[in-house]
């Protein structure tokens, strides 16, 4: 099994009809992002959100079936208020 990420990058872009500062706040404030991040029916518990380059965002998404999904993102590039680049690290689910 290859561990190369060369062909596994995901680029997501959205046009949102809202002020950039408000969208930035929704993405970088744990009190906001916990209300909307993840699939419908899931909730999130955020344990760390260090919004700076090299900082980490650690959280657990709780599935409606009781399965927990531990997640970690590392912030690569931040250009307030218009750009967030982060690397996602995932772990096996646990119940």
PDB file of N, CA, C and O in Angstrom:
ATOM      1  N   UNK A   1       0.844  -1.176   0.000  1.00  0.00           N
ATOM      2  CA  UNK A   1       0.000   0.000   0.000  1.00  0.00           C
ATOM      3  C   UNK A   1       0.895   1.248   0.000  1.00  0.00           C
ATOM      4  O   UNK A   1       1.834   1.346   0.790  1.00  0.00           O
ATOM      5  N   UNK A   2       0.603   2.167  -0.867  1.00  0.00           N
ATOM      6  CA  UNK A   2       1.376   3.400  -0.967  1.00  0.00           C
ATOM      7  C   UNK A   2       0.923   4.407   0.088  1.00  0.00           C
ATOM      8  O   UNK A   2      -0.270   4.528   0.369  1.00  0.00           O
ATOM      9  N   UNK A   3       1.874   5.119   0.662  1.00  0.00           N
ATOM     10  CA  UNK A   3       1.538   6.163   1.632  1.00  0.00           C
ATOM     11  C   UNK A   3       1.648   7.552   1.012  1.00  0.00           C
ATOM     12  O   UNK A   3       1.507   8.557   1.709  1.00  0.00           O
ATOM     13  N   UNK A   4       1.898   7.612  -0.295  1.00  0.00           N
ATOM     14  CA  UNK A   4       2.001   8.895  -0.985  1.00  0.00           C
ATOM     15  C   UNK A   4       0.638   9.579  -1.026  1.00  0.00           C
ATOM     16  O   UNK A   4      -0.389   8.931  -1.224  1.00  0.00           O
ATOM     17  N   UNK A   5       0.644  10.884  -0.837  1.00  0.00           N
ATOM     18  CA  UNK A   5      -0.600  11.659  -0.917  1.00  0.00           C
ATOM     19  C   UNK A   5      -0.690  12.425  -2.228  1.00  0.00           C
ATOM     20  O   UNK A   5      -1.566  13.272  -2.402  1.00  0.00           O
ATOM     21  N   UNK A   6       0.217  12.125  -3.147  1.00  0.00           N
ATOM     22  CA  UNK A   6       0.338  12.874  -4.392  1.00  0.00           C
ATOM     23  C   UNK A   6      -0.986  13.016  -5.136  1.00  0.00           C
ATOM     24  O   UNK A   6      -1.289  14.103  -5.628  1.00  0.00           O
ATOM     25  N   UNK A   7      -1.767  11.977  -5.232  1.00  0.00           N
ATOM     26  CA  UNK A   7      -3.031  12.024  -5.977  1.00  0.00           C
ATOM     27  C   UNK A   7      -4.256  12.019  -5.070  1.00  0.00           C
ATOM     28  O   UNK A   7      -5.337  11.600  -5.484  1.00  0.00           O
ATOM     29  N   UNK A   8      -4.087  12.486  -3.829  1.00  0.00           N
ATOM     30  CA  UNK A   8      -5.200  12.457  -2.890  1.00  0.00           C
ATOM     31  C   UNK A   8      -5.477  13.825  -2.280  1.00  0.00           C
ATOM     32  O   UNK A   8      -5.912  13.909  -1.131  1.00  0.00           O
ATOM     33  N   UNK A   9      -5.237  14.874  -3.015  1.00  0.00           N
ATOM     34  CA  UNK A   9      -5.540  16.216  -2.512  1.00  0.00           C
ATOM     35  C   UNK A   9      -6.969  16.574  -2.884  1.00  0.00           C
ATOM     36  O   UNK A   9      -7.482  16.158  -3.923  1.00  0.00           O
ATOM     37  N   UNK A  10      -7.593  17.344  -2.024  1.00  0.00           N
ATOM     38  CA  UNK A  10      -8.961  17.789  -2.234  1.00  0.00           C
ATOM     39  C   UNK A  10      -8.988  19.299  -2.123  1.00  0.00           C
ATOM     40  O   UNK A  10      -8.556  19.857  -1.114  1.00  0.00           O
ATOM     41  N   UNK A  11      -9.481  19.953  -3.131  1.00  0.00           N
ATOM     42  CA  UNK A  11      -9.594  21.409  -3.131  1.00  0.00           C
ATOM     43  C   UNK A  11     -11.066  21.757  -3.105  1.00  0.00           C
ATOM     44  O   UNK A  11     -11.823  21.350  -3.986  1.00  0.00           O
ATOM     45  N   UNK A  12     -11.478  22.521  -2.083  1.00  0.00           N
ATOM     46  CA  UNK A  12     -12.877  22.919  -1.954  1.00  0.00           C
ATOM     47  C   UNK A  12     -12.944  24.432  -1.979  1.00  0.00           C
ATOM     48  O   UNK A  12     -12.211  25.110  -1.259  1.00  0.00           O
ATOM     49  N   UNK A  13     -13.820  24.948  -2.805  1.00  0.00           N
ATOM     50  CA  UNK A  13     -14.017  26.386  -2.902  1.00  0.00           C
ATOM     51  C   UNK A  13     -15.515  26.658  -2.902  1.00  0.00           C
ATOM     52  O   UNK A  13     -16.276  25.955  -3.567  1.00  0.00           O
ATOM     53  N   UNK A  14     -15.932  27.655  -2.172  1.00  0.00           N
ATOM     54  CA  UNK A  14     -17.348  28.025  -2.109  1.00  0.00           C
ATOM     55  C   UNK A  14     -17.479  29.530  -2.189  1.00  0.00           C
ATOM     56  O   UNK A  14     -16.653  30.262  -1.643  1.00  0.00           O
ATOM     57  N   UNK A  15     -18.507  29.989  -2.864  1.00  0.00           N
ATOM     58  CA  UNK A  15     -18.850  31.400  -2.877  1.00  0.00           C
ATOM     59  C   UNK A  15     -20.012  31.572  -1.900  1.00  0.00           C
ATOM     60  O   UNK A  15     -21.097  31.029  -2.107  1.00  0.00           O
ATOM     61  N   UNK A  16     -19.773  32.326  -0.846  1.00  0.00           N
ATOM     62  CA  UNK A  16     -20.774  32.506   0.204  1.00  0.00           C
ATOM     63  C   UNK A  16     -21.180  33.965   0.249  1.00  0.00           C
ATOM     64  O   UNK A  16     -20.329  34.853   0.304  1.00  0.00           O
ATOM     65  N   UNK A  17     -22.473  34.212   0.225  1.00  0.00           N
ATOM     66  CA  UNK A  17     -22.991  35.572   0.244  1.00  0.00           C
ATOM     67  C   UNK A  17     -23.018  36.108   1.675  1.00  0.00           C
ATOM     68  O   UNK A  17     -24.072  36.210   2.303  1.00  0.00           O
ATOM     69  N   UNK A  18     -21.828  36.446   2.166  1.00  0.00           N
ATOM     70  CA  UNK A  18     -21.674  36.971   3.526  1.00  0.00           C
ATOM     71  C   UNK A  18     -20.357  37.738   3.577  1.00  0.00           C
ATOM     72  O   UNK A  18     -19.475  37.502   2.751  1.00  0.00           O
ATOM     73  N   UNK A  19     -20.212  38.643   4.527  1.00  0.00           N
ATOM     74  CA  UNK A  19     -18.937  39.357   4.661  1.00  0.00           C
ATOM     75  C   UNK A  19     -17.795  38.378   4.974  1.00  0.00           C
ATOM     76  O   UNK A  19     -17.970  37.438   5.749  1.00  0.00           O
ATOM     77  N   UNK A  20     -16.626  38.610   4.362  1.00  0.00           N
ATOM     78  CA  UNK A  20     -15.477  37.720   4.584  1.00  0.00           C
ATOM     79  C   UNK A  20     -15.153  37.564   6.059  1.00  0.00           C
ATOM     80  O   UNK A  20     -14.837  36.460   6.503  1.00  0.00           O
ATOM     81  N   UNK A  21     -15.223  38.634   6.820  1.00  0.00           N
ATOM     82  CA  UNK A  21     -14.877  38.568   8.237  1.00  0.00           C
ATOM     83  C   UNK A  21     -15.804  37.608   8.996  1.00  0.00           C
ATOM     84  O   UNK A  21     -15.364  36.897   9.900  1.00  0.00           O
ATOM     85  N   UNK A  22     -17.084  37.596   8.623  1.00  0.00           N
ATOM     86  CA  UNK A  22     -18.050  36.710   9.271  1.00  0.00           C
ATOM     87  C   UNK A  22     -17.772  35.244   8.915  1.00  0.00           C
ATOM     88  O   UNK A  22     -17.844  34.367   9.775  1.00  0.00           O
ATOM     89  N   UNK A  23     -17.456  34.989   7.652  1.00  0.00           N
ATOM     90  CA  UNK A  23     -17.129  33.623   7.231  1.00  0.00           C
ATOM     91  C   UNK A  23     -15.851  33.153   7.927  1.00  0.00           C
ATOM     92  O   UNK A  23     -15.767  32.011   8.379  1.00  0.00           O
ATOM     93  N   UNK A  24     -14.857  34.040   8.009  1.00  0.00           N
ATOM     94  CA  UNK A  24     -13.616  33.702   8.720  1.00  0.00           C
ATOM     95  C   UNK A  24     -13.918  33.321  10.170  1.00  0.00           C
ATOM     96  O   UNK A  24     -13.391  32.330  10.677  1.00  0.00           O
ATOM     97  N   UNK A  25     -14.753  34.096  10.823  1.00  0.00           N
ATOM     98  CA  UNK A  25     -15.125  33.826  12.219  1.00  0.00           C
ATOM     99  C   UNK A  25     -15.830  32.472  12.341  1.00  0.00           C
ATOM    100  O   UNK A  25     -15.591  31.734  13.297  1.00  0.00           O
ATOM    101  N   UNK A  26     -16.688  32.148  11.387  1.00  0.00           N
ATOM    102  CA  UNK A  26     -17.410  30.869  11.415  1.00  0.00           C
ATOM    103  C   UNK A  26     -16.456  29.685  11.282  1.00  0.00           C
ATOM    104  O   UNK A  26     -16.725  28.611  11.819  1.00  0.00           O
ATOM    105  N   UNK A  27     -15.340  29.876  10.570  1.00  0.00           N
ATOM    106  CA  UNK A  27     -14.361  28.818  10.357  1.00  0.00           C
ATOM    107  C   UNK A  27     -13.292  28.744  11.435  1.00  0.00           C
ATOM    108  O   UNK A  27     -12.636  27.711  11.571  1.00  0.00           O
ATOM    109  N   UNK A  28     -13.098  29.806  12.205  1.00  0.00           N
ATOM    110  CA  UNK A  28     -11.963  29.847  13.134  1.00  0.00           C
ATOM    111  C   UNK A  28     -12.348  29.965  14.602  1.00  0.00           C
ATOM    112  O   UNK A  28     -11.472  29.926  15.466  1.00  0.00           O
ATOM    113  N   UNK A  29     -13.613  30.106  14.902  1.00  0.00           N
ATOM    114  CA  UNK A  29     -14.070  30.225  16.287  1.00  0.00           C
ATOM    115  C   UNK A  29     -14.753  28.916  16.685  1.00  0.00           C
ATOM    116  O   UNK A  29     -15.768  28.552  16.091  1.00  0.00           O
ATOM    117  N   UNK A  30     -14.212  28.195  17.686  1.00  0.00           N
ATOM    118  CA  UNK A  30     -14.799  26.907  18.059  1.00  0.00           C
ATOM    119  C   UNK A  30     -16.260  27.002  18.493  1.00  0.00           C
ATOM    120  O   UNK A  30     -17.010  26.039  18.331  1.00  0.00           O
ATOM    121  N   UNK A  31     -16.669  28.127  19.032  1.00  0.00           N
ATOM    122  CA  UNK A  31     -18.065  28.279  19.438  1.00  0.00           C
ATOM    123  C   UNK A  31     -19.008  28.344  18.247  1.00  0.00           C
ATOM    124  O   UNK A  31     -20.200  28.069  18.382  1.00  0.00           O
ATOM    125  N   UNK A  32     -18.484  28.706  17.080  1.00  0.00           N
ATOM    126  CA  UNK A  32     -19.313  28.748  15.870  1.00  0.00           C
ATOM    127  C   UNK A  32     -19.222  27.437  15.082  1.00  0.00           C
ATOM    128  O   UNK A  32     -20.241  26.855  14.711  1.00  0.00           O
ATOM    129  N   UNK A  33     -17.994  26.981  14.831  1.00  0.00           N
ATOM    130  CA  UNK A  33     -17.816  25.836  13.936  1.00  0.00           C
ATOM    131  C   UNK A  33     -18.423  24.552  14.500  1.00  0.00           C
ATOM    132  O   UNK A  33     -18.836  23.679  13.738  1.00  0.00           O
ATOM    133  N   UNK A  34     -18.480  24.433  15.807  1.00  0.00           N
ATOM    134  CA  UNK A  34     -19.051  23.206  16.389  1.00  0.00           C
ATOM    135  C   UNK A  34     -20.530  23.045  16.074  1.00  0.00           C
ATOM    136  O   UNK A  34     -21.066  21.939  16.153  1.00  0.00           O
ATOM    137  N   UNK A  35     -21.201  24.154  15.712  1.00  0.00           N
ATOM    138  CA  UNK A  35     -22.633  24.095  15.407  1.00  0.00           C
ATOM    139  C   UNK A  35     -22.928  23.663  13.977  1.00  0.00           C
ATOM    140  O   UNK A  35     -24.049  23.247  13.683  1.00  0.00           O
ATOM    141  N   UNK A  36     -21.944  23.753  13.080  1.00  0.00           N
ATOM    142  CA  UNK A  36     -22.250  23.431  11.688  1.00  0.00           C
ATOM    143  C   UNK A  36     -21.298  22.441  11.039  1.00  0.00           C
ATOM    144  O   UNK A  36     -21.600  21.941   9.955  1.00  0.00           O
ATOM    145  N   UNK A  37     -20.158  22.135  11.653  1.00  0.00           N
ATOM    146  CA  UNK A  37     -19.183  21.253  11.023  1.00  0.00           C
ATOM    147  C   UNK A  37     -19.658  19.805  11.052  1.00  0.00           C
ATOM    148  O   UNK A  37     -20.134  19.333  12.084  1.00  0.00           O
ATOM    149  N   UNK A  38     -19.536  19.105   9.949  1.00  0.00           N
ATOM    150  CA  UNK A  38     -19.821  17.679   9.883  1.00  0.00           C
ATOM    151  C   UNK A  38     -21.150  17.373   9.223  1.00  0.00           C
ATOM    152  O   UNK A  38     -21.951  18.267   8.950  1.00  0.00           O
ATOM    153  N   UNK A  39     -21.365  16.096   8.975  1.00  0.00           N
ATOM    154  CA  UNK A  39     -22.603  15.656   8.328  1.00  0.00           C
ATOM    155  C   UNK A  39     -23.831  15.918   9.200  1.00  0.00           C
ATOM    156  O   UNK A  39     -23.724  16.082  10.416  1.00  0.00           O
ATOM    157  N   UNK A  40     -24.985  15.953   8.560  1.00  0.00           N
ATOM    158  CA  UNK A  40     -26.255  16.116   9.273  1.00  0.00           C
ATOM    159  C   UNK A  40     -26.404  14.971  10.273  1.00  0.00           C
ATOM    160  O   UNK A  40     -26.158  13.811   9.941  1.00  0.00           O
ATOM    161  N   UNK A  41     -26.805  15.301  11.490  1.00  0.00           N
ATOM    162  CA  UNK A  41     -27.008  14.298  12.524  1.00  0.00           C
ATOM    163  C   UNK A  41     -25.795  14.082  13.418  1.00  0.00           C
ATOM    164  O   UNK A  41     -25.896  13.401  14.438  1.00  0.00           O
ATOM    165  N   UNK A  42     -24.663  14.645  13.055  1.00  0.00           N
ATOM    166  CA  UNK A  42     -23.442  14.528  13.850  1.00  0.00           C
ATOM    167  C   UNK A  42     -23.291  15.738  14.766  1.00  0.00           C
ATOM    168  O   UNK A  42     -23.835  16.807  14.489  1.00  0.00           O
ATOM    169  N   UNK A  43     -22.560  15.565  15.846  1.00  0.00           N
ATOM    170  CA  UNK A  43     -22.164  16.689  16.690  1.00  0.00           C
ATOM    171  C   UNK A  43     -20.645  16.608  16.852  1.00  0.00           C
ATOM    172  O   UNK A  43     -20.030  15.585  16.553  1.00  0.00           O
ATOM    173  N   UNK A  44     -20.060  17.694  17.326  1.00  0.00           N
ATOM    174  CA  UNK A  44     -18.606  17.728  17.475  1.00  0.00           C
ATOM    175  C   UNK A  44     -18.206  18.230  18.850  1.00  0.00           C
ATOM    176  O   UNK A  44     -18.837  19.132  19.403  1.00  0.00           O
ATOM    177  N   UNK A  45     -17.160  17.644  19.391  1.00  0.00           N
ATOM    178  CA  UNK A  45     -16.528  18.125  20.606  1.00  0.00           C
ATOM    179  C   UNK A  45     -15.117  18.550  20.231  1.00  0.00           C
ATOM    180  O   UNK A  45     -14.307  17.730  19.797  1.00  0.00           O
ATOM    181  N   UNK A  46     -14.828  19.831  20.398  1.00  0.00           N
ATOM    182  CA  UNK A  46     -13.528  20.381  20.023  1.00  0.00           C
ATOM    183  C   UNK A  46     -12.643  20.423  21.264  1.00  0.00           C
ATOM    184  O   UNK A  46     -13.019  21.002  22.283  1.00  0.00           O
ATOM    185  N   UNK A  47     -11.463  19.805  21.173  1.00  0.00           N
ATOM    186  CA  UNK A  47     -10.542  19.810  22.301  1.00  0.00           C
ATOM    187  C   UNK A  47      -9.410  20.818  22.113  1.00  0.00           C
ATOM    188  O   UNK A  47      -8.806  21.261  23.090  1.00  0.00           O
ATOM    189  N   UNK A  48      -9.122  21.180  20.866  1.00  0.00           N
ATOM    190  CA  UNK A  48      -8.041  22.130  20.600  1.00  0.00           C
ATOM    191  C   UNK A  48      -8.342  22.846  19.289  1.00  0.00           C
ATOM    192  O   UNK A  48      -8.743  22.216  18.311  1.00  0.00           O
ATOM    193  N   UNK A  49      -8.147  24.163  19.270  1.00  0.00           N
ATOM    194  CA  UNK A  49      -8.268  24.929  18.036  1.00  0.00           C
ATOM    195  C   UNK A  49      -7.276  26.075  18.089  1.00  0.00           C
ATOM    196  O   UNK A  49      -7.583  27.169  18.564  1.00  0.00           O
ATOM    197  N   UNK A  50      -6.083  25.799  17.591  1.00  0.00           N
ATOM    198  CA  UNK A  50      -4.995  26.777  17.566  1.00  0.00           C
ATOM    199  C   UNK A  50      -4.909  27.342  16.149  1.00  0.00           C
ATOM    200  O   UNK A  50      -4.237  26.778  15.285  1.00  0.00           O
ATOM    201  N   UNK A  51      -5.592  28.455  15.923  1.00  0.00           N
ATOM    202  CA  UNK A  51      -5.683  29.012  14.580  1.00  0.00           C
ATOM    203  C   UNK A  51      -4.457  29.876  14.307  1.00  0.00           C
ATOM    204  O   UNK A  51      -4.485  31.100  14.441  1.00  0.00           O
ATOM    205  N   UNK A  52      -3.385  29.197  13.921  1.00  0.00           N
ATOM    206  CA  UNK A  52      -2.154  29.841  13.472  1.00  0.00           C
ATOM    207  C   UNK A  52      -1.426  28.821  12.609  1.00  0.00           C
ATOM    208  O   UNK A  52      -1.656  27.618  12.732  1.00  0.00           O
ATOM    209  N   UNK A  53      -0.552  29.302  11.739  1.00  0.00           N
ATOM    210  CA  UNK A  53       0.157  28.382  10.857  1.00  0.00           C
ATOM    211  C   UNK A  53       0.958  27.392  11.697  1.00  0.00           C
ATOM    212  O   UNK A  53       1.753  27.779  12.554  1.00  0.00           O
ATOM    213  N   UNK A  54       0.733  26.121  11.435  1.00  0.00           N
ATOM    214  CA  UNK A  54       1.339  25.056  12.230  1.00  0.00           C
ATOM    215  C   UNK A  54       0.485  24.637  13.406  1.00  0.00           C
ATOM    216  O   UNK A  54       0.760  23.618  14.040  1.00  0.00           O
ATOM    217  N   UNK A  55      -0.557  25.413  13.711  1.00  0.00           N
ATOM    218  CA  UNK A  55      -1.458  25.095  14.816  1.00  0.00           C
ATOM    219  C   UNK A  55      -2.360  23.911  14.480  1.00  0.00           C
ATOM    220  O   UNK A  55      -2.505  23.532  13.318  1.00  0.00           O
ATOM    221  N   UNK A  56      -2.951  23.344  15.502  1.00  0.00           N
ATOM    222  CA  UNK A  56      -3.779  22.150  15.334  1.00  0.00           C
ATOM    223  C   UNK A  56      -5.221  22.394  15.765  1.00  0.00           C
ATOM    224  O   UNK A  56      -5.502  23.125  16.715  1.00  0.00           O
ATOM    225  N   UNK A  57      -6.112  21.755  15.032  1.00  0.00           N
ATOM    226  CA  UNK A  57      -7.533  21.725  15.379  1.00  0.00           C
ATOM    227  C   UNK A  57      -7.876  20.260  15.605  1.00  0.00           C
ATOM    228  O   UNK A  57      -7.901  19.470  14.661  1.00  0.00           O
ATOM    229  N   UNK A  58      -8.138  19.899  16.856  1.00  0.00           N
ATOM    230  CA  UNK A  58      -8.476  18.524  17.208  1.00  0.00           C
ATOM    231  C   UNK A  58      -9.910  18.473  17.704  1.00  0.00           C
ATOM    232  O   UNK A  58     -10.341  19.314  18.494  1.00  0.00           O
ATOM    233  N   UNK A  59     -10.638  17.478  17.231  1.00  0.00           N
ATOM    234  CA  UNK A  59     -12.037  17.345  17.622  1.00  0.00           C
ATOM    235  C   UNK A  59     -12.498  15.917  17.397  1.00  0.00           C
ATOM    236  O   UNK A  59     -11.852  15.139  16.695  1.00  0.00           O
ATOM    237  N   UNK A  60     -13.625  15.592  18.006  1.00  0.00           N
ATOM    238  CA  UNK A  60     -14.265  14.297  17.802  1.00  0.00           C
ATOM    239  C   UNK A  60     -15.662  14.565  17.247  1.00  0.00           C
ATOM    240  O   UNK A  60     -16.448  15.315  17.827  1.00  0.00           O
ATOM    241  N   UNK A  61     -15.950  13.931  16.106  1.00  0.00           N
ATOM    242  CA  UNK A  61     -17.313  13.984  15.574  1.00  0.00           C
ATOM    243  C   UNK A  61     -18.052  12.765  16.115  1.00  0.00           C
ATOM    244  O   UNK A  61     -17.564  11.637  16.036  1.00  0.00           O
ATOM    245  N   UNK A  62     -19.234  13.013  16.665  1.00  0.00           N
ATOM    246  CA  UNK A  62     -20.045  11.948  17.255  1.00  0.00           C
ATOM    247  C   UNK A  62     -21.177  11.611  16.285  1.00  0.00           C
ATOM    248  O   UNK A  62     -22.047  12.438  16.012  1.00  0.00           O
ATOM    249  N   UNK A  63     -21.148  10.390  15.774  1.00  0.00           N
ATOM    250  CA  UNK A  63     -22.172   9.960  14.833  1.00  0.00           C
ATOM    251  C   UNK A  63     -23.475   9.648  15.533  1.00  0.00           C
ATOM    252  O   UNK A  63     -23.486   9.356  16.728  1.00  0.00           O
ATOM    253  N   UNK A  64     -24.577   9.707  14.800  1.00  0.00           N
ATOM    254  CA  UNK A  64     -25.889   9.427  15.392  1.00  0.00           C
ATOM    255  C   UNK A  64     -26.012   7.990  15.903  1.00  0.00           C
ATOM    256  O   UNK A  64     -26.893   7.697  16.712  1.00  0.00           O
ATOM    257  N   UNK A  65     -25.133   7.088  15.436  1.00  0.00           N
ATOM    258  CA  UNK A  65     -25.165   5.701  15.902  1.00  0.00           C
ATOM    259  C   UNK A  65     -24.245   5.464  17.094  1.00  0.00           C
ATOM    260  O   UNK A  65     -24.085   4.330  17.545  1.00  0.00           O
ATOM    261  N   UNK A  66     -23.625   6.562  17.617  1.00  0.00           N
ATOM    262  CA  UNK A  66     -22.746   6.446  18.775  1.00  0.00           C
ATOM    263  C   UNK A  66     -21.275   6.276  18.437  1.00  0.00           C
ATOM    264  O   UNK A  66     -20.431   6.232  19.333  1.00  0.00           O
ATOM    265  N   UNK A  67     -20.962   6.180  17.151  1.00  0.00           N
ATOM    266  CA  UNK A  67     -19.562   6.042  16.750  1.00  0.00           C
ATOM    267  C   UNK A  67     -18.866   7.394  16.844  1.00  0.00           C
ATOM    268  O   UNK A  67     -19.414   8.412  16.421  1.00  0.00           O
ATOM    269  N   UNK A  68     -17.661   7.401  17.396  1.00  0.00           N
ATOM    270  CA  UNK A  68     -16.859   8.614  17.504  1.00  0.00           C
ATOM    271  C   UNK A  68     -15.764   8.591  16.443  1.00  0.00           C
ATOM    272  O   UNK A  68     -15.127   7.564  16.211  1.00  0.00           O
ATOM    273  N   UNK A  69     -15.559   9.731  15.809  1.00  0.00           N
ATOM    274  CA  UNK A  69     -14.559   9.878  14.765  1.00  0.00           C
ATOM    275  C   UNK A  69     -13.579  10.972  15.193  1.00  0.00           C
ATOM    276  O   UNK A  69     -13.887  12.162  15.131  1.00  0.00           O
ATOM    277  N   UNK A  70     -12.398  10.542  15.627  1.00  0.00           N
ATOM    278  CA  UNK A  70     -11.370  11.483  16.062  1.00  0.00           C
ATOM    279  C   UNK A  70     -10.754  12.130  14.821  1.00  0.00           C
ATOM    280  O   UNK A  70     -10.432  11.442  13.852  1.00  0.00           O
ATOM    281  N   UNK A  71     -10.594  13.444  14.854  1.00  0.00           N
ATOM    282  CA  UNK A  71     -10.047  14.192  13.726  1.00  0.00           C
ATOM    283  C   UNK A  71      -8.993  15.172  14.185  1.00  0.00           C
ATOM    284  O   UNK A  71      -8.997  15.650  15.320  1.00  0.00           O
ATOM    285  N   UNK A  72      -8.098  15.452  13.275  1.00  0.00           N
ATOM    286  CA  UNK A  72      -7.078  16.462  13.529  1.00  0.00           C
ATOM    287  C   UNK A  72      -6.780  17.163  12.208  1.00  0.00           C
ATOM    288  O   UNK A  72      -6.577  16.517  11.180  1.00  0.00           O
ATOM    289  N   UNK A  73      -6.758  18.483  12.251  1.00  0.00           N
ATOM    290  CA  UNK A  73      -6.334  19.298  11.118  1.00  0.00           C
ATOM    291  C   UNK A  73      -5.123  20.099  11.569  1.00  0.00           C
ATOM    292  O   UNK A  73      -5.039  20.515  12.725  1.00  0.00           O
ATOM    293  N   UNK A  74      -4.193  20.313  10.658  1.00  0.00           N
ATOM    294  CA  UNK A  74      -3.052  21.172  10.916  1.00  0.00           C
ATOM    295  C   UNK A  74      -3.143  22.340   9.940  1.00  0.00           C
ATOM    296  O   UNK A  74      -3.232  22.140   8.729  1.00  0.00           O
ATOM    297  N   UNK A  75      -3.121  23.556  10.470  1.00  0.00           N
ATOM    298  CA  UNK A  75      -3.202  24.747   9.629  1.00  0.00           C
ATOM    299  C   UNK A  75      -1.882  24.955   8.913  1.00  0.00           C
ATOM    300  O   UNK A  75      -0.834  25.061   9.549  1.00  0.00           O
ATOM    301  N   UNK A  76      -1.931  25.012   7.601  1.00  0.00           N
ATOM    302  CA  UNK A  76      -0.746  25.178   6.769  1.00  0.00           C
ATOM    303  C   UNK A  76      -0.558  26.653   6.410  1.00  0.00           C
ATOM    304  O   UNK A  76       0.516  27.219   6.613  1.00  0.00           O
ATOM    305  N   UNK A  77      -1.611  27.266   5.876  1.00  0.00           N
ATOM    306  CA  UNK A  77      -1.566  28.663   5.450  1.00  0.00           C
ATOM    307  C   UNK A  77      -2.821  29.373   5.913  1.00  0.00           C
ATOM    308  O   UNK A  77      -3.929  28.864   5.738  1.00  0.00           O
ATOM    309  N   UNK A  78      -2.654  30.547   6.501  1.00  0.00           N
ATOM    310  CA  UNK A  78      -3.782  31.390   6.902  1.00  0.00           C
ATOM    311  C   UNK A  78      -3.545  32.793   6.361  1.00  0.00           C
ATOM    312  O   UNK A  78      -2.518  33.415   6.636  1.00  0.00           O
ATOM    313  N   UNK A  79      -4.504  33.279   5.590  1.00  0.00           N
ATOM    314  CA  UNK A  79      -4.461  34.650   5.095  1.00  0.00           C
ATOM    315  C   UNK A  79      -5.809  35.285   5.407  1.00  0.00           C
ATOM    316  O   UNK A  79      -6.733  35.255   4.594  1.00  0.00           O
ATOM    317  N   UNK A  80      -5.898  35.854   6.590  1.00  0.00           N
ATOM    318  CA  UNK A  80      -7.150  36.432   7.064  1.00  0.00           C
ATOM    319  C   UNK A  80      -7.534  37.605   6.174  1.00  0.00           C
ATOM    320  O   UNK A  80      -6.682  38.448   5.894  1.00  0.00           O
ATOM    321  N   UNK A  81      -8.757  37.695   5.725  1.00  0.00           N
ATOM    322  CA  UNK A  81      -9.908  36.839   5.988  1.00  0.00           C
ATOM    323  C   UNK A  81     -10.284  35.945   4.815  1.00  0.00           C
ATOM    324  O   UNK A  81     -11.440  35.535   4.711  1.00  0.00           O
ATOM    325  N   UNK A  82      -9.332  35.625   3.917  1.00  0.00           N
ATOM    326  CA  UNK A  82      -9.754  35.005   2.662  1.00  0.00           C
ATOM    327  C   UNK A  82      -9.248  33.587   2.381  1.00  0.00           C
ATOM    328  O   UNK A  82      -9.752  32.944   1.461  1.00  0.00           O
ATOM    329  N   UNK A  83      -8.280  33.080   3.133  1.00  0.00           N
ATOM    330  CA  UNK A  83      -7.713  31.783   2.768  1.00  0.00           C
ATOM    331  C   UNK A  83      -7.336  30.972   3.999  1.00  0.00           C
ATOM    332  O   UNK A  83      -6.664  31.461   4.906  1.00  0.00           O
ATOM    333  N   UNK A  84      -7.787  29.720   4.008  1.00  0.00           N
ATOM    334  CA  UNK A  84      -7.382  28.747   5.023  1.00  0.00           C
ATOM    335  C   UNK A  84      -6.976  27.480   4.278  1.00  0.00           C
ATOM    336  O   UNK A  84      -7.774  26.892   3.548  1.00  0.00           O
ATOM    337  N   UNK A  85      -5.735  27.073   4.471  1.00  0.00           N
ATOM    338  CA  UNK A  85      -5.274  25.801   3.927  1.00  0.00           C
ATOM    339  C   UNK A  85      -4.878  24.947   5.115  1.00  0.00           C
ATOM    340  O   UNK A  85      -4.081  25.366   5.954  1.00  0.00           O
ATOM    341  N   UNK A  86      -5.447  23.730   5.183  1.00  0.00           N
ATOM    342  CA  UNK A  86      -5.127  22.836   6.284  1.00  0.00           C
ATOM    343  C   UNK A  86      -5.009  21.413   5.784  1.00  0.00           C
ATOM    344  O   UNK A  86      -5.590  21.042   4.764  1.00  0.00           O
ATOM    345  N   UNK A  87      -4.245  20.623   6.522  1.00  0.00           N
ATOM    346  CA  UNK A  87      -4.082  19.210   6.236  1.00  0.00           C
ATOM    347  C   UNK A  87      -4.939  18.437   7.231  1.00  0.00           C
ATOM    348  O   UNK A  87      -4.890  18.695   8.434  1.00  0.00           O
ATOM    349  N   UNK A  88      -5.717  17.498   6.731  1.00  0.00           N
ATOM    350  CA  UNK A  88      -6.586  16.693   7.574  1.00  0.00           C
ATOM    351  C   UNK A  88      -5.899  15.373   7.903  1.00  0.00           C
ATOM    352  O   UNK A  88      -5.364  14.705   7.019  1.00  0.00           O
ATOM    353  N   UNK A  89      -5.917  15.008   9.167  1.00  0.00           N
ATOM    354  CA  UNK A  89      -5.434  13.706   9.603  1.00  0.00           C
ATOM    355  C   UNK A  89      -6.613  12.995  10.245  1.00  0.00           C
ATOM    356  O   UNK A  89      -7.320  13.578  11.067  1.00  0.00           O
ATOM    357  N   UNK A  90      -6.825  11.758   9.879  1.00  0.00           N
ATOM    358  CA  UNK A  90      -7.979  11.029  10.379  1.00  0.00           C
ATOM    359  C   UNK A  90      -7.517   9.789  11.137  1.00  0.00           C
ATOM    360  O   UNK A  90      -6.403   9.307  10.933  1.00  0.00           O
ATOM    361  N   UNK A  91      -8.358   9.292  11.988  1.00  0.00           N
ATOM    362  CA  UNK A  91      -8.060   8.127  12.798  1.00  0.00           C
ATOM    363  C   UNK A  91      -9.219   7.142  12.671  1.00  0.00           C
ATOM    364  O   UNK A  91     -10.330   7.551  12.333  1.00  0.00           O
ATOM    365  N   UNK A  92      -8.990   5.867  12.932  1.00  0.00           N
ATOM    366  CA  UNK A  92     -10.092   4.885  12.847  1.00  0.00           C
ATOM    367  C   UNK A  92     -11.235   5.249  13.796  1.00  0.00           C
ATOM    368  O   UNK A  92     -10.989   5.725  14.904  1.00  0.00           O
ATOM    369  N   UNK A  93     -12.487   5.028  13.368  1.00  0.00           N
ATOM    370  CA  UNK A  93     -13.616   5.320  14.275  1.00  0.00           C
ATOM    371  C   UNK A  93     -13.607   4.407  15.493  1.00  0.00           C
ATOM    372  O   UNK A  93     -13.063   3.303  15.462  1.00  0.00           O
ATOM    373  N   UNK A  94     -14.221   4.895  16.562  1.00  0.00           N
ATOM    374  CA  UNK A  94     -14.363   4.097  17.779  1.00  0.00           C
ATOM    375  C   UNK A  94     -15.799   4.229  18.278  1.00  0.00           C
ATOM    376  O   UNK A  94     -16.461   5.235  18.025  1.00  0.00           O
ATOM    377  N   UNK A  95     -16.265   3.225  18.976  1.00  0.00           N
ATOM    378  CA  UNK A  95     -17.635   3.296  19.506  1.00  0.00           C
ATOM    379  C   UNK A  95     -17.648   3.018  20.988  1.00  0.00           C
ATOM    380  O   UNK A  95     -18.711   3.033  21.610  1.00  0.00           O
TER     381      UNK A  95
END
